[in-house]
Amino acid sequence: MREQREQVLRTFENLRKQIPLLYAVTLVNAVGVHLATGGNAFEWFSPLTLLGALLLWRMIFWIVFQRPTHEFRVARRELVKMVCFTALLGVGFSLWVQSLLTQYPDKSLTILLYSLLAALGAAYGLSSFPRAALLPLIIMGFPLAVRVFLMEGHAAKGIGVSLVLVLGLFTWLLQVHSRALTGLVSGQIALGRERNRAVAAELEAVKRADEDALTGLANRGRLVREIRDHLVRGPGPGGGSVLAICDLDGFKSANDAFGHAAGDQILKEFATRLQREFADRALVARLGGDEFSIFWKDGLSGDQIEEVGSRVCELASKPVAWDGKELSVGASCGLTEAGPYTSSESEFFRQADSALYKAKASLRGHWHLYDQPQFEADQRRANIEKLILSGSAAEQMYVVFQPIFCVETGQPVFAEALARWDSPDLGLVAPDEFIRIAEKLGVIDRLNEDLLDKALTSVADWPTNLALSFNLSAMQLGRSASAERIRDIVRAHSLPPERVQFEITETALLTDLEHAAKELKKLSGFGFTIALDDFGSGYASVSYLTELSFETIKLDGSLIDNVLENERARQILLGLVDLCHAAGAQCVAEHIETADQYRLARAMGCDFVQGFCLGKPTTSEKMLEALGLEGGPSRSPLGRATKD
């Protein structure tokens, strides 16, 4: 149907330029026939007058009034009218010429010449419509050729045969032209169809490149381009573009419990809610997973930001209906305004992501706006990362030691190594701060091995009855052949393994229990003492006592904090001490801050104690001096603690 439509429209457009030529040729030859037969007087109602007027009118109509059209019905109607008129004109012209041949036999050749020229001219004028072009040949040309063939004389018969052959050849050429024209139109239609398909495919590809397949929202790529092209930085607080990043709290639990279909429904429903709420003046996008983003290029007022943050969390809090169930999730949201500290599009993203992290860390289902204190904290963190990665941090770090005392003898048996960092650029950097960053950067094992080397250097000056206690990180235990590397570091200092104890936290074991157990077994086989640190602070500590072997267990300091005032806390502490002994391990009570806490720990059967009232973390030299281990008599603080 489409091919027929294109064929008709193309034919009409070509004929609109050719048909005036058809009428002009026919009119000229009609006048020529009239003059050849001796006609010179004008008569209103003669065949020539009627035929000429009709031809002249149609020629003027097609030149002046017939306009281009792209409507199939109009073009088809005009073509039908043209075919009918051509047939009628051909019949009238043919009858007129036949009558003239009868009246003027002496003018036959002239009449035939003009008539055949009219037929061929009309056919040529209709060549863009080959089927219609056959009409002048069939109605006018062939009858004339037959008439010539029937005349007397061999010359007339030869001319008649020749005319038939010429008209036949012309007819064949019109058929060839018709097929070629049809093929050309079909080819152009096919080419257009392929071009349209290619354009459609390109548009679909562009759409897929800019659209999230599941939710129909913009994807990360489109959001990045929008921010790149339309980000407005305000001169100070307020006035700049605003970006919100939110993710769904509890989504993973719902997805795991009910399956991916339920998870997809949650994502689609939340996307619909965001689109309905904010799409009129912001770009809503899905960044991936359960993380979404909203970008206001023209910014928001302070009140609007508060409203938006609360609204995002509120939209997520409404249950999602799925398969007869109501699925409940929440959302945390971080927002940022582009301002003087937004140095780039990636920094804009990072600030919103940092605000989201803070919102999730403080309280789920809440929002947070990125502010100046957070920017300063992020800058500090970035500087810490830079110093750690450059190796400057390792050079600036040093080790302090806190003694661990045997309750029975009152003598120090271990000294725990604690990392300290006093940066010329950042000031004091807390261990919790730089250890967490080093772990995230994946360099904590390298940093810890360097600290172990520094600690072992100090041990060379200690008496042989004082051992080193050193904390291992989860990442160290997660590395292949970590036990061998640690052993080699100790060997390099010519220190027997019996004088080194390694402390392992529960979080280190949670990372990869199976691999950590293998590495701990190797360390124990090398002769090192293994201690479980912060016992009682987690959920799975008791199970470790059945699966792993520890020589020492350090009770978490929180168990000591309120033990004097809380009877239940005392009962729990006593139970844990008994549990340690039942597992074949000695226990250490940490955070001993007062003499009363020390006496209670001793009464409950703790084997070792550690805390500020017994010895604060300090350098190796000061620790040895305080303990009287530099050649003088030993001075244990346990006696003083007992008397206090």
C-alpha positions as CSV (number, residue, x, y, z in Angstrom):
1,M,0.0,0.0,0.0
2,R,2.8,2.4,0.9
3,E,4.6,1.6,-2.4
4,Q,1.4,2.3,-4.4
5,R,0.9,5.6,-2.5
6,E,4.5,6.7,-3.3
7,Q,4.1,5.6,-6.9
8,V,0.9,7.7,-7.4
9,L,2.4,10.8,-5.7
10,R,5.6,10.5,-7.7
11,T,3.7,10.1,-11.0
12,F,1.4,13.0,-10.2
13,E,4.4,15.3,-9.4
14,N,6.2,14.4,-12.7
15,L,3.0,14.7,-14.8
16,R,2.3,18.1,-13.3
17,K,5.3,19.3,-15.3
18,Q,4.8,17.2,-18.4
19,I,1.1,17.3,-19.1
20,P,1.1,21.0,-20.4
21,L,3.6,19.7,-23.1
22,L,1.0,17.0,-24.0
23,Y,-1.7,19.5,-24.6
24,A,0.6,22.0,-26.4
25,V,1.8,19.2,-28.8
26,T,-1.7,18.0,-29.5
27,L,-3.0,21.6,-30.1
28,V,-0.2,22.5,-32.5
29,N,-0.7,19.3,-34.5
30,A,-4.4,19.8,-34.6
31,V,-3.9,23.2,-36.0
32,G,-1.4,21.8,-38.5
33,V,-4.0,19.2,-39.6
34,H,-6.6,21.9,-40.0
35,L,-4.3,24.1,-42.1
36,A,-3.1,21.1,-44.2
37,T,-6.7,20.4,-45.2
38,G,-7.2,23.9,-46.5
39,G,-9.0,25.3,-43.4
40,N,-8.5,29.0,-42.9
41,A,-11.9,30.4,-41.7
42,F,-12.7,30.5,-38.0
43,E,-15.9,28.7,-37.0
44,W,-17.2,28.8,-33.4
45,F,-18.6,25.3,-33.4
46,S,-16.2,23.5,-35.7
47,P,-14.3,20.3,-34.3
48,L,-11.0,22.2,-34.3
49,T,-12.5,25.1,-32.3
50,L,-14.0,22.8,-29.7
51,L,-10.9,20.6,-29.5
52,G,-8.5,23.6,-29.4
53,A,-10.5,25.3,-26.6
54,L,-10.5,22.2,-24.6
55,L,-6.8,21.6,-25.0
56,L,-6.0,25.2,-24.2
57,W,-8.1,25.1,-21.1
58,R,-6.5,21.9,-19.8
59,M,-3.0,23.3,-20.5
60,I,-3.7,26.5,-18.6
61,F,-5.3,24.5,-15.7
62,W,-2.2,22.3,-15.3
63,I,0.2,25.3,-15.5
64,V,-1.7,27.7,-13.3
65,F,-4.2,25.9,-11.0
66,Q,-2.8,22.4,-10.5
67,R,-0.8,22.6,-7.3
68,P,1.6,20.0,-5.7
69,T,0.0,17.7,-3.3
70,H,1.1,15.0,-0.8
71,E,-2.4,13.7,-0.3
72,F,-2.8,10.3,-1.9
73,R,-6.5,10.6,-2.6
74,V,-6.2,14.0,-4.3
75,A,-3.3,12.8,-6.6
76,R,-5.2,9.6,-7.5
77,R,-8.4,11.5,-8.3
78,E,-6.5,13.9,-10.6
79,L,-4.7,11.0,-12.3
80,V,-8.0,9.3,-13.0
81,K,-9.5,12.4,-14.4
82,M,-6.4,12.9,-16.6
83,V,-6.6,9.3,-17.9
84,C,-10.3,9.7,-18.7
85,F,-9.8,13.0,-20.4
86,T,-6.8,11.6,-22.4
87,A,-8.9,8.7,-23.6
88,L,-11.8,11.0,-24.6
89,L,-9.4,13.4,-26.3
90,G,-7.7,10.6,-28.2
91,V,-11.0,9.1,-29.4
92,G,-12.2,12.5,-30.6
93,F,-9.0,13.4,-32.3
94,S,-8.8,9.9,-33.9
95,L,-12.4,10.2,-35.3
96,W,-11.7,13.7,-36.6
97,V,-8.5,12.6,-38.4
98,Q,-10.2,9.5,-39.9
99,S,-13.0,11.7,-41.3
100,L,-10.4,14.1,-42.8
101,L,-8.6,11.3,-44.5
102,T,-11.8,10.3,-46.1
103,Q,-12.6,13.9,-47.2
104,Y,-9.0,14.8,-48.4
105,P,-7.3,11.7,-49.8
106,D,-4.8,13.9,-51.6
107,K,-3.6,15.3,-48.2
108,S,-3.3,11.9,-46.5
109,L,0.4,11.9,-45.9
110,T,0.3,15.4,-44.3
111,I,-2.7,14.5,-42.2
112,L,-1.0,11.2,-41.2
113,L,2.3,13.1,-40.3
114,Y,0.6,15.6,-38.0
115,S,-1.6,12.9,-36.5
116,L,1.3,10.6,-35.7
117,L,3.3,13.5,-34.3
118,A,0.3,14.3,-32.1
119,A,0.1,10.7,-30.9
120,L,3.8,10.3,-30.2
121,G,3.9,13.7,-28.5
122,A,1.0,12.9,-26.3
123,A,2.6,9.6,-25.4
124,Y,5.8,11.3,-24.5
125,G,4.0,13.9,-22.5
126,L,2.5,11.0,-20.5
127,S,5.8,9.0,-20.2
128,S,5.9,9.4,-16.4
129,F,2.6,7.4,-16.4
130,P,3.4,4.6,-18.9
131,R,0.0,2.9,-18.7
132,A,-1.7,6.2,-19.6
133,A,0.9,6.9,-22.3
134,L,-0.3,3.8,-24.2
135,L,-3.7,5.4,-24.7
136,P,-2.6,7.9,-27.5
137,L,-0.7,5.1,-29.2
138,I,-3.6,2.6,-29.1
139,I,-6.4,5.1,-29.8
140,M,-4.7,7.4,-32.3
141,G,-1.4,5.8,-33.5
142,F,-2.3,2.2,-34.4
143,P,-5.6,3.0,-36.2
144,L,-3.7,5.5,-38.4
145,A,-1.0,2.9,-39.1
146,V,-3.7,0.4,-40.1
147,R,-5.4,3.0,-42.3
148,V,-2.1,3.6,-44.1
149,F,-1.5,-0.1,-44.5
150,L,-5.0,-0.5,-46.1
151,M,-4.2,2.2,-48.7
152,E,-3.4,1.2,-52.3
153,G,0.2,0.9,-53.3
154,H,3.2,-0.9,-52.0
155,A,4.7,2.3,-50.6
156,A,1.6,2.8,-48.4
157,K,1.7,-0.7,-47.1
158,G,5.4,-0.4,-46.4
159,I,4.8,2.8,-44.5
160,G,2.0,1.2,-42.6
161,V,4.2,-1.7,-41.5
162,S,6.9,0.6,-40.6
163,L,4.5,2.7,-38.5
164,V,3.3,-0.4,-36.7
165,L,6.8,-1.4,-35.9
166,V,7.8,2.1,-34.7
167,L,4.6,2.3,-32.6
168,G,5.3,-1.2,-31.2
169,L,8.9,-0.2,-30.4
170,F,7.6,2.9,-28.7
171,T,5.1,0.9,-26.7
172,W,7.8,-1.6,-25.7
173,L,10.0,1.3,-24.6
174,L,7.2,2.7,-22.5
175,Q,6.8,-0.7,-20.8
176,V,10.5,-0.8,-20.1
177,H,10.3,2.7,-18.7
178,S,7.3,1.7,-16.6
179,R,9.2,-1.2,-15.1
180,A,12.3,0.9,-14.5
181,L,10.2,3.6,-12.9
182,T,8.4,1.1,-10.7
183,G,11.7,-0.4,-9.7
184,L,13.2,3.0,-9.0
185,V,10.3,4.0,-6.8
186,S,10.4,0.6,-5.1
187,G,14.1,1.0,-4.5
188,Q,13.7,4.5,-3.2
189,I,10.9,3.3,-0.9
190,A,13.1,0.4,0.3
191,L,16.0,2.8,0.8
192,G,13.7,5.2,2.7
193,R,12.4,2.3,4.8
194,E,16.0,1.2,5.6
195,R,16.9,4.8,6.4
196,N,13.9,5.1,8.6
197,R,14.8,1.9,10.3
198,A,18.3,3.1,10.8
199,V,17.0,6.4,12.2
200,A,14.6,4.6,14.5
201,A,17.4,2.3,15.6
202,E,19.6,5.2,16.3
203,L,16.8,7.0,18.2
204,E,16.2,3.8,20.2
205,A,19.9,3.5,20.9
206,V,20.0,7.1,22.1
207,K,17.0,6.5,24.2
208,R,18.5,3.4,25.7
209,A,21.8,5.2,26.3
210,D,19.9,8.0,28.2
211,E,17.2,5.9,29.8
212,D,17.2,3.4,32.6
213,A,15.7,0.2,31.2
214,L,13.8,-0.8,34.4
215,T,12.3,2.4,35.6
216,G,12.2,4.6,32.4
217,L,14.1,7.4,34.3
218,A,17.2,9.1,33.0
219,N,20.3,7.1,33.7
220,R,23.6,8.1,35.1
221,G,25.0,9.0,31.7
222,R,22.3,11.5,31.0
223,L,22.5,13.0,34.5
224,V,26.2,13.5,34.1
225,R,25.7,15.3,30.8
226,E,22.9,17.5,32.2
227,I,25.1,18.5,35.1
228,R,28.0,19.2,32.8
229,D,25.9,21.4,30.5
230,H,23.7,23.2,33.1
231,L,25.5,23.3,36.4
232,V,25.2,26.7,38.1
233,R,27.6,27.6,40.9
234,G,26.3,30.0,43.4
235,P,28.5,32.8,44.8
236,G,28.0,31.5,48.4
237,P,25.6,29.5,50.5
238,G,22.5,29.2,48.2
239,G,21.9,30.2,44.7
240,G,23.5,27.3,42.9
241,S,22.2,24.1,41.3
242,V,21.0,21.4,43.7
243,L,21.7,17.6,43.6
244,A,20.1,15.0,45.7
245,I,21.2,11.4,46.0
246,C,19.1,8.9,47.8
247,D,19.0,5.2,48.3
248,L,16.5,2.8,49.7
249,D,17.0,1.5,53.3
250,G,15.9,-2.1,53.7
251,F,15.8,-2.7,49.9
252,K,18.3,-5.6,50.0
253,S,16.4,-7.4,52.7
254,A,13.1,-7.1,50.8
255,N,14.8,-8.2,47.6
256,D,16.4,-11.2,49.3
257,A,13.2,-12.2,51.1
258,F,10.7,-11.9,48.2
259,G,12.9,-12.1,45.1
260,H,14.0,-9.9,42.3
261,A,10.4,-9.4,41.0
262,A,9.5,-7.7,44.3
263,G,12.7,-5.7,44.2
264,D,12.0,-4.5,40.7
265,Q,8.5,-3.4,41.8
266,I,9.9,-1.4,44.7
267,L,12.3,0.3,42.3
268,K,9.7,1.1,39.7
269,E,7.2,2.4,42.2
270,F,9.7,4.6,44.0
271,A,10.8,5.9,40.5
272,T,7.2,6.7,39.6
273,R,6.7,8.6,42.9
274,L,9.9,10.6,42.4
275,Q,8.9,11.4,38.8
276,R,5.4,12.5,39.7
277,E,6.7,14.7,42.5
278,F,9.8,16.4,41.0
279,A,9.9,15.9,37.2
280,D,8.1,19.2,36.5
281,R,11.2,21.2,37.4
282,A,14.0,18.7,37.9
283,L,15.7,15.7,36.2
284,V,15.0,12.5,38.0
285,A,17.5,9.7,37.4
286,R,18.4,6.2,38.6
287,L,22.1,5.9,39.2
288,G,22.0,2.1,39.6
289,G,20.9,-0.5,42.1
290,D,18.6,1.2,44.6
291,E,20.3,4.6,44.2
292,F,18.4,7.5,42.7
293,S,19.2,11.2,42.0
294,I,17.4,14.4,41.4
295,F,19.0,17.5,39.8
296,W,17.6,21.0,40.0
297,K,19.7,23.1,37.6
298,D,18.0,26.3,38.7
299,G,18.6,25.6,42.4
300,L,16.2,25.7,45.4
301,S,15.6,28.0,48.3
302,G,16.6,26.9,51.8
303,D,13.0,26.1,52.7
304,Q,12.6,24.2,49.5
305,I,15.7,22.1,50.2
306,E,14.3,21.1,53.6
307,E,11.0,20.3,52.0
308,V,12.6,18.2,49.3
309,G,14.8,16.2,51.7
310,S,11.8,15.4,53.9
311,R,9.6,14.6,50.9
312,V,12.0,12.1,49.4
313,C,12.2,10.2,52.7
314,E,8.4,10.4,53.0
315,L,7.8,9.0,49.5
316,A,9.9,5.9,50.2
317,S,8.2,5.3,53.6
318,K,4.8,4.5,51.9
319,P,4.4,0.7,51.5
320,V,4.6,-0.8,48.0
321,A,1.9,-3.3,47.0
322,W,3.2,-6.5,45.4
323,D,1.5,-9.9,45.0
324,G,-1.0,-9.2,47.7
325,K,1.7,-8.0,50.1
326,E,2.8,-4.6,51.3
327,L,6.6,-4.2,51.1
328,S,8.1,-1.5,53.4
329,V,11.4,0.2,52.8
330,G,12.8,3.7,53.6
331,A,15.1,6.1,52.1
332,S,18.1,8.2,53.2
333,C,19.0,11.3,51.2
334,G,22.0,13.5,50.8
335,L,21.8,17.0,49.1
336,T,24.3,19.6,48.1
337,E,24.3,23.0,46.5
338,A,26.8,24.0,43.9
339,G,28.9,26.8,45.3
340,P,32.5,28.2,45.5
341,Y,33.8,24.8,46.8
342,T,32.2,22.9,43.9
343,S,35.3,22.7,41.7
344,S,33.9,20.2,39.2
345,E,31.0,18.1,38.2
346,S,32.6,15.1,39.9
347,E,33.1,17.1,43.1
348,F,29.4,18.0,42.9
349,F,28.6,14.3,42.8
350,R,31.0,13.5,45.6
351,Q,29.5,16.1,47.9
352,A,26.0,14.8,47.5
353,D,27.3,11.2,48.0
354,S,29.2,12.3,51.1
355,A,26.0,14.0,52.4
356,L,24.1,10.7,51.8
357,Y,26.8,8.8,53.7
358,K,26.4,11.1,56.7
359,A,22.6,10.8,56.6
360,K,22.9,7.0,56.7
361,A,25.5,7.1,59.4
362,S,23.4,9.3,61.7
363,L,19.9,7.8,61.3
364,R,18.2,5.8,58.6
365,G,15.3,7.4,56.9
366,H,16.7,10.9,57.2
367,W,18.4,13.5,55.0
368,H,21.4,15.7,55.3
369,L,22.6,18.8,53.5
370,Y,26.3,19.0,52.7
371,D,27.8,22.0,54.6
372,Q,31.0,23.7,55.4
373,P,32.1,21.5,58.3
374,Q,31.6,18.5,56.2
375,F,33.6,20.0,53.4
376,E,36.4,20.6,55.8
377,A,36.2,17.1,57.1
378,D,36.2,15.7,53.5
379,Q,39.3,17.9,52.7
380,R,41.0,16.5,55.8
381,R,40.1,13.0,54.7
382,A,41.4,13.7,51.2
383,N,44.7,14.9,52.6
384,I,45.0,11.9,54.8
385,E,44.5,9.6,51.8
386,K,47.1,11.6,49.9
387,L,49.7,11.3,52.7
388,I,49.0,7.6,53.1
389,L,49.2,6.8,49.4
390,S,52.4,8.8,49.0
391,G,54.1,7.0,51.9
392,S,54.5,10.2,54.0
393,A,52.1,8.9,56.6
394,A,54.2,5.8,57.2
395,E,57.3,7.9,57.7
396,Q,55.5,10.2,60.2
397,M,53.9,7.5,62.2
398,Y,55.4,6.1,65.4
399,V,54.6,3.4,68.0
400,V,53.7,3.8,71.7
401,F,53.3,1.0,74.1
402,Q,50.9,0.2,76.9
403,P,51.8,-2.6,79.4
404,I,49.7,-5.6,80.2
405,F,50.2,-7.0,83.7
406,C,49.9,-10.4,85.2
407,V,47.6,-10.3,88.2
408,E,49.3,-13.1,90.0
409,T,52.9,-11.8,89.8
410,G,52.2,-8.1,89.4
411,Q,54.8,-8.0,86.6
412,P,54.4,-6.7,83.0
413,V,54.2,-9.6,80.6
414,F,53.2,-7.9,77.4
415,A,53.3,-4.4,76.0
416,E,50.7,-3.6,73.4
417,A,51.9,-1.6,70.4
418,L,49.6,1.4,69.5
419,A,50.1,3.5,66.3
420,R,50.3,7.3,66.6
421,W,50.4,9.9,63.9
422,D,51.4,13.5,64.5
423,S,51.3,15.1,61.1
424,P,53.0,18.4,60.5
425,D,50.2,19.3,58.1
426,L,47.1,17.8,59.8
427,G,48.1,17.7,63.5
428,L,47.2,14.6,65.5
429,V,45.4,12.0,63.4
430,A,43.5,9.4,65.5
431,P,44.1,5.7,64.8
432,D,40.4,5.1,64.2
433,E,40.6,7.8,61.6
434,F,43.6,6.8,59.6
435,I,43.2,3.0,60.0
436,R,39.7,3.1,58.5
437,I,40.9,5.2,55.6
438,A,43.9,2.9,55.0
439,E,41.6,-0.1,55.0
440,K,39.4,1.5,52.4
441,L,42.4,2.4,50.3
442,G,43.6,-1.2,50.5
443,V,47.0,-0.3,52.0
444,I,46.5,-1.2,55.6
445,D,48.5,-4.3,55.4
446,R,51.5,-2.4,54.0
447,L,51.1,0.3,56.7
448,N,50.7,-2.3,59.5
449,E,53.8,-4.2,58.4
450,D,55.8,-1.0,58.6
451,L,54.4,-0.3,62.1
452,L,55.3,-3.9,63.1
453,D,58.8,-3.3,61.9
454,K,59.1,-0.2,64.1
455,A,57.6,-1.9,67.1
456,L,60.0,-4.8,66.8
457,T,62.9,-2.4,66.6
458,S,62.0,-1.1,70.1
459,V,61.6,-4.7,71.5
460,A,65.4,-5.2,71.1
461,D,65.9,-3.0,74.2
462,W,63.4,-4.9,76.3
463,P,64.1,-7.6,78.9
464,T,63.4,-11.1,77.7
465,N,60.5,-11.6,80.0
466,L,58.5,-8.7,78.3
467,A,56.8,-9.7,75.1
468,L,55.3,-7.5,72.3
469,S,51.5,-7.6,71.6
470,F,50.6,-6.3,68.1
471,N,47.2,-5.9,66.4
472,L,46.7,-7.5,62.9
473,S,44.2,-6.0,60.5
474,A,41.4,-7.9,58.7
475,M,43.1,-7.1,55.4
476,Q,46.4,-8.6,56.5
477,L,44.7,-11.9,57.4
478,G,42.9,-11.8,54.1
479,R,46.0,-11.8,52.0
480,S,47.6,-15.0,50.7
481,A,50.8,-16.0,52.5
482,S,50.3,-13.2,55.1
483,A,51.5,-15.4,57.9
484,E,54.8,-16.1,56.1
485,R,55.4,-12.4,55.5
486,I,54.8,-11.6,59.2
487,R,57.1,-14.4,60.2
488,D,59.8,-13.0,57.9
489,I,59.5,-9.5,59.4
490,V,60.0,-10.9,63.0
491,R,62.9,-13.1,61.9
492,A,64.6,-10.1,60.4
493,H,64.9,-8.7,64.0
494,S,66.2,-12.0,65.4
495,L,63.3,-12.1,67.8
496,P,62.0,-15.5,69.0
497,P,58.3,-16.0,68.1
498,E,57.5,-16.7,71.7
499,R,58.1,-13.0,72.5
500,V,55.4,-11.8,70.1
501,Q,51.6,-12.0,70.5
502,F,49.2,-11.1,67.7
503,E,45.8,-9.6,68.6
504,I,42.9,-10.4,66.2
505,T,39.5,-8.5,66.4
506,E,36.2,-10.2,65.7
507,T,35.7,-8.0,62.6
508,A,38.9,-9.4,61.2
509,L,37.5,-12.9,61.5
510,L,34.1,-11.9,60.1
511,T,35.8,-10.8,56.8
512,D,36.8,-14.3,55.8
513,L,36.7,-16.8,58.7
514,E,38.0,-19.7,56.7
515,H,41.0,-17.9,55.3
516,A,41.7,-16.1,58.6
517,A,41.6,-19.4,60.4
518,K,44.3,-20.8,58.1
519,E,46.6,-17.9,58.5
520,L,46.1,-17.9,62.3
521,K,46.9,-21.6,62.4
522,K,50.2,-20.9,60.5
523,L,51.1,-18.1,62.9
524,S,50.4,-20.4,65.9
525,G,52.5,-23.1,64.2
526,F,55.4,-20.7,63.9
527,G,55.3,-20.2,67.7
528,F,53.5,-16.9,68.0
529,T,50.8,-16.3,70.7
530,I,47.3,-15.6,69.3
531,A,44.9,-13.4,71.2
532,L,41.2,-12.6,70.5
533,D,40.7,-8.9,71.0
534,D,37.4,-7.1,72.0
535,F,35.7,-10.3,73.0
536,G,32.1,-9.7,74.0
537,S,31.5,-6.7,71.8
538,G,30.1,-8.6,68.8
539,Y,27.5,-11.2,68.0
540,A,29.5,-14.3,67.0
541,S,32.5,-14.2,69.4
542,V,31.4,-17.4,71.3
543,S,31.3,-19.4,68.2
544,Y,34.9,-18.5,67.5
545,L,36.0,-20.3,70.7
546,T,34.7,-23.6,69.4
547,E,36.3,-23.2,66.0
548,L,39.6,-21.4,66.7
549,S,42.2,-21.8,69.4
550,F,43.4,-18.7,71.3
551,E,46.0,-18.5,74.1
552,T,44.6,-15.2,75.3
553,I,41.2,-13.5,75.2
554,K,41.0,-9.7,75.8
555,L,37.6,-8.7,77.2
556,D,36.1,-5.6,75.5
557,G,36.6,-2.5,77.6
558,S,32.8,-1.7,77.5
559,L,32.3,-4.7,79.9
560,I,34.4,-2.9,82.6
561,D,32.9,0.6,82.3
562,N,29.9,0.2,84.5
563,V,30.7,-3.0,86.3
564,L,31.0,-1.4,89.7
565,E,27.5,0.1,89.6
566,N,25.6,-2.6,87.7
567,E,25.1,-6.1,89.3
568,R,24.0,-7.6,86.0
569,A,27.1,-6.3,84.3
570,R,29.2,-8.0,87.0
571,Q,27.4,-11.3,86.5
572,I,28.0,-11.1,82.7
573,L,31.7,-10.3,83.2
574,L,32.1,-13.2,85.6
575,G,30.4,-15.5,83.1
576,L,32.7,-14.4,80.3
577,V,35.8,-14.9,82.5
578,D,34.7,-18.5,83.2
579,L,33.9,-19.0,79.5
580,C,37.5,-17.9,78.6
581,H,38.9,-20.3,81.1
582,A,36.6,-23.1,79.9
583,A,38.0,-22.5,76.4
584,G,41.5,-23.0,77.7
585,A,42.5,-19.4,77.4
586,Q,43.8,-16.7,79.8
587,C,41.7,-13.5,79.8
588,V,42.7,-9.8,79.9
589,A,40.6,-7.1,81.5
590,E,41.0,-3.9,79.5
591,H,40.1,-0.3,80.4
592,I,41.1,-0.6,84.1
593,E,40.8,3.0,85.1
594,T,40.5,2.8,88.9
595,A,41.8,0.7,91.8
596,D,38.2,-0.6,92.4
597,Q,37.9,-1.9,88.9
598,Y,41.3,-3.6,89.2
599,R,40.3,-5.3,92.5
600,L,37.0,-6.5,91.0
601,A,38.8,-7.9,87.9
602,R,41.3,-9.7,90.1
603,A,38.4,-11.1,92.3
604,M,36.6,-12.4,89.2
605,G,39.7,-14.4,88.2
606,C,41.1,-12.3,85.3
607,D,44.6,-13.3,84.5
608,F,45.9,-10.0,83.1
609,V,44.9,-6.4,83.4
610,Q,45.5,-3.3,81.2
611,G,44.4,0.3,81.7
612,F,45.4,3.9,82.3
613,C,45.7,3.5,86.1
614,L,48.3,0.9,85.4
615,G,50.2,2.5,82.6
616,K,49.3,5.0,79.8
617,P,50.5,4.5,76.2
618,T,53.9,6.1,75.9
619,T,57.3,5.6,74.1
620,S,59.3,2.5,74.7
621,E,61.9,4.4,76.7
622,K,59.4,6.1,79.0
623,M,57.5,2.8,79.5
624,L,60.7,1.0,80.5
625,E,61.7,3.8,82.8
626,A,58.2,3.9,84.5
627,L,58.4,0.1,85.0
628,G,62.0,0.2,86.3
629,L,63.1,-2.1,83.5
630,E,66.2,0.0,82.6
631,G,68.5,-1.8,85.0
632,G,66.9,-0.7,88.3
633,P,64.4,-2.6,90.5
634,S,61.1,-3.4,88.9
635,R,58.3,-1.1,90.0
636,S,54.9,-2.7,89.4
637,P,51.9,-0.3,89.6
638,L,49.6,-3.2,90.8
639,G,50.7,-2.8,94.4
640,R,49.8,0.9,94.3
641,A,46.5,0.1,92.7
642,T,45.7,-2.3,95.4
643,K,46.5,0.2,98.1
644,D,44.5,3.1,96.4
